[in-house]
Amino acid sequence: MVRIGLTGIFGSGKSTVCKFFREKGIPVISCDFIVSHLLRTKRIRKKIEEEFGKDYFFEDGKLNKRKLAELIFSSADARKRLNSIIHPEVFKKLEEKLDTYKRNSKIAVVVEIPLLFETRSENLFDVIVTVSAPYKVIKKRLEKKYSHQEIEKRIKSQMPLKKKEMLSDFIIENSGSLKDTKKQINKIIEDITRRYL
């Protein structure tokens, strides 16, 4: 089974690309979805409360994600502390999901993992694809939902896009039309099929 690691910075359009891979019949595992699930578990919430305090929770016990995000994107130390709680659990779940797809005889699977290089996870994958777009395009996509300051903090918390591109096997330039993005994905699937299958 070919493991395809899909990465890119905040706002580059990874979700759109994942949707197209699914349309081509290739399953996608989203590490963001795994994180979202973990943050709803009592065990992980308890660890976060022990590390950061009750101020990051609402009265009903739910995690105040926005407040926690403000902290972790402003402080490298806080980000490191949160990652030490979350990342081991994410990779455990990821391996379980990959094993399930392998047992079900899937020939390829895409793993959407924003921090692929930052977590030094390159060895988990046969192929690495980076979704790219000019910063001005990324910022325009995000400004409806986030302030300029929030966008800058989130982008700066990740490895620069150019460096991700240099470390990748394929780059999807995701600033044009959807048709153009699909065309690039089809080409990548053809190349992977020829090389590995």
C-alpha positions as CSV (number, residue, x, y, z in Angstrom):
1,M,0.0,0.0,0.0
2,V,1.4,3.4,-1.0
3,R,1.3,5.9,1.8
4,I,0.9,9.5,0.4
5,G,1.7,12.2,2.9
6,L,-0.1,15.5,2.0
7,T,1.0,18.7,3.6
8,G,1.0,22.4,3.2
9,I,0.7,25.5,5.3
10,F,-2.4,26.9,6.9
11,G,-4.8,28.1,4.1
12,S,-3.0,26.4,1.2
13,G,-6.1,24.4,0.3
14,K,-5.3,20.9,1.6
15,S,-9.0,20.1,2.2
16,T,-9.9,20.9,-1.4
17,V,-7.1,18.6,-2.7
18,C,-8.2,15.8,-0.3
19,K,-11.7,16.0,-1.7
20,F,-10.4,15.4,-5.2
21,F,-8.3,12.4,-4.1
22,R,-11.5,10.9,-2.5
23,E,-13.3,11.5,-5.7
24,K,-10.6,9.4,-7.5
25,G,-11.4,6.6,-5.0
26,I,-8.3,7.1,-2.8
27,P,-9.1,7.1,0.9
28,V,-8.0,10.1,3.0
29,I,-7.0,10.2,6.7
30,S,-7.1,13.7,8.2
31,C,-4.8,14.2,11.1
32,D,-6.8,17.4,11.9
33,F,-9.9,15.2,12.2
34,I,-8.0,12.8,14.6
35,V,-7.0,15.8,16.7
36,S,-10.5,17.2,16.8
37,H,-11.8,13.7,18.0
38,L,-9.0,13.5,20.6
39,L,-9.8,17.0,22.0
40,R,-13.4,15.7,22.7
41,T,-12.1,12.8,24.9
42,K,-12.1,13.2,28.7
43,R,-8.6,11.7,28.9
44,I,-7.0,14.3,26.7
45,R,-9.0,17.2,28.1
46,K,-7.8,16.2,31.6
47,K,-4.2,16.3,30.4
48,I,-4.7,19.7,28.8
49,E,-6.3,21.0,32.0
50,E,-3.4,19.7,34.1
51,E,-0.9,21.4,31.8
52,F,-2.6,24.7,31.1
53,G,-5.3,25.1,33.8
54,K,-9.1,25.5,33.9
55,D,-9.0,28.9,32.2
56,Y,-9.0,27.2,28.8
57,F,-12.3,25.5,29.4
58,F,-15.9,26.6,29.4
59,E,-18.2,26.1,32.4
60,D,-19.7,23.0,30.8
61,G,-16.2,21.4,30.6
62,K,-15.8,21.9,26.8
63,L,-12.4,23.1,25.6
64,N,-12.2,26.8,24.6
65,K,-10.3,26.1,21.4
66,R,-10.1,29.7,20.3
67,K,-8.5,30.7,23.6
68,L,-6.1,27.8,23.5
69,A,-5.2,28.6,19.9
70,E,-4.4,32.2,20.9
71,L,-1.9,30.9,23.4
72,I,-0.2,28.2,21.3
73,F,0.2,30.4,18.2
74,S,1.7,33.1,20.4
75,S,4.1,30.9,22.4
76,A,6.5,28.3,21.0
77,D,6.8,26.8,24.5
78,A,3.0,26.4,24.9
79,R,2.8,24.9,21.4
80,K,5.5,22.4,22.3
81,R,3.8,21.4,25.6
82,L,0.4,20.9,23.8
83,N,2.1,18.9,21.0
84,S,3.7,16.6,23.5
85,I,0.2,15.7,24.7
86,I,-1.5,15.4,21.3
87,H,1.1,14.1,18.8
88,P,1.8,10.7,20.3
89,E,-1.9,10.0,20.4
90,V,-2.4,11.2,16.8
91,F,0.4,8.9,15.5
92,K,-1.0,6.0,17.4
93,K,-4.5,6.5,15.9
94,L,-2.9,7.1,12.5
95,E,-1.1,3.8,12.5
96,E,-4.3,2.0,13.5
97,K,-6.2,3.6,10.6
98,L,-3.3,2.8,8.1
99,D,-3.3,-0.9,9.3
100,T,-7.1,-1.1,8.7
101,Y,-6.7,0.2,5.1
102,K,-3.8,-2.2,4.5
103,R,-5.9,-5.2,5.8
104,N,-8.7,-4.1,3.5
105,S,-6.3,-4.3,0.5
106,K,-6.3,-0.6,-0.3
107,I,-3.6,0.1,-2.9
108,A,-3.0,3.7,-1.7
109,V,-4.0,6.1,1.1
110,V,-3.6,9.8,1.5
111,V,-2.7,11.2,4.9
112,E,-3.4,14.9,5.4
113,I,-0.8,16.0,7.9
114,P,-0.2,19.7,8.1
115,L,2.9,19.3,10.4
116,L,4.5,16.4,8.4
117,F,8.0,17.9,8.3
118,E,7.7,19.7,11.7
119,T,7.0,16.4,13.4
120,R,9.8,14.7,11.3
121,S,7.3,12.2,9.9
122,E,8.8,11.8,6.4
123,N,9.7,8.2,7.0
124,L,6.1,7.2,7.4
125,F,5.4,7.9,3.8
126,D,6.4,6.6,0.4
127,V,5.4,9.9,-1.4
128,I,5.1,13.4,0.0
129,V,2.9,16.0,-1.7
130,T,2.9,19.7,-0.7
131,V,-0.1,21.9,-1.5
132,S,1.1,25.4,-2.4
133,A,-0.3,28.8,-3.2
134,P,1.1,32.4,-3.1
135,Y,0.9,34.0,0.4
136,K,-1.3,36.8,-0.9
137,V,-3.8,34.1,-2.1
138,I,-3.6,32.2,1.2
139,K,-4.2,35.4,3.2
140,K,-7.2,36.4,1.1
141,R,-8.8,33.0,1.7
142,L,-8.3,33.2,5.4
143,E,-9.2,36.9,6.1
144,K,-12.9,36.2,6.2
145,K,-12.4,33.9,9.2
146,Y,-9.3,35.2,10.9
147,S,-7.7,38.6,11.8
148,H,-4.5,39.6,10.0
149,Q,-2.6,39.0,13.3
150,E,-4.0,35.5,13.7
151,I,-3.1,34.6,10.1
152,E,0.5,35.8,10.5
153,K,0.9,33.9,13.8
154,R,-0.4,30.6,12.4
155,I,1.7,30.8,9.2
156,K,4.8,31.7,11.2
157,S,4.3,28.7,13.5
158,Q,4.9,26.4,10.5
159,M,7.8,25.6,8.4
160,P,8.1,28.0,5.4
161,L,6.2,26.8,2.3
162,K,9.3,27.0,0.1
163,K,11.2,24.7,2.4
164,K,8.2,22.2,2.4
165,E,8.2,22.3,-1.4
166,M,12.0,21.5,-1.6
167,L,11.5,18.4,0.6
168,S,8.5,17.1,-1.3
169,D,8.2,14.6,-4.2
170,F,5.3,16.6,-5.8
171,I,3.9,20.1,-5.5
172,I,0.3,21.0,-6.2
173,E,0.0,24.7,-7.2
174,N,-3.5,25.5,-5.8
175,S,-4.1,29.1,-6.7
176,G,-5.8,28.6,-10.1
177,S,-9.1,27.0,-11.1
178,L,-10.4,23.8,-9.6
179,K,-10.0,22.2,-13.1
180,D,-6.3,23.0,-13.0
181,T,-5.9,21.5,-9.5
182,K,-7.7,18.3,-10.6
183,K,-5.4,18.1,-13.6
184,Q,-2.4,18.2,-11.3
185,I,-3.8,15.6,-9.0
186,N,-4.6,13.2,-12.0
187,K,-0.9,13.6,-13.1
188,I,0.4,12.8,-9.6
189,I,-1.9,9.7,-9.4
190,E,-0.6,8.6,-12.8
191,D,3.1,9.1,-11.7
192,I,2.5,7.2,-8.4
193,T,0.7,4.4,-10.2
194,R,3.6,4.0,-12.7
195,R,6.3,4.2,-10.0
196,Y,4.8,2.0,-7.3
197,L,1.9,-0.1,-8.5
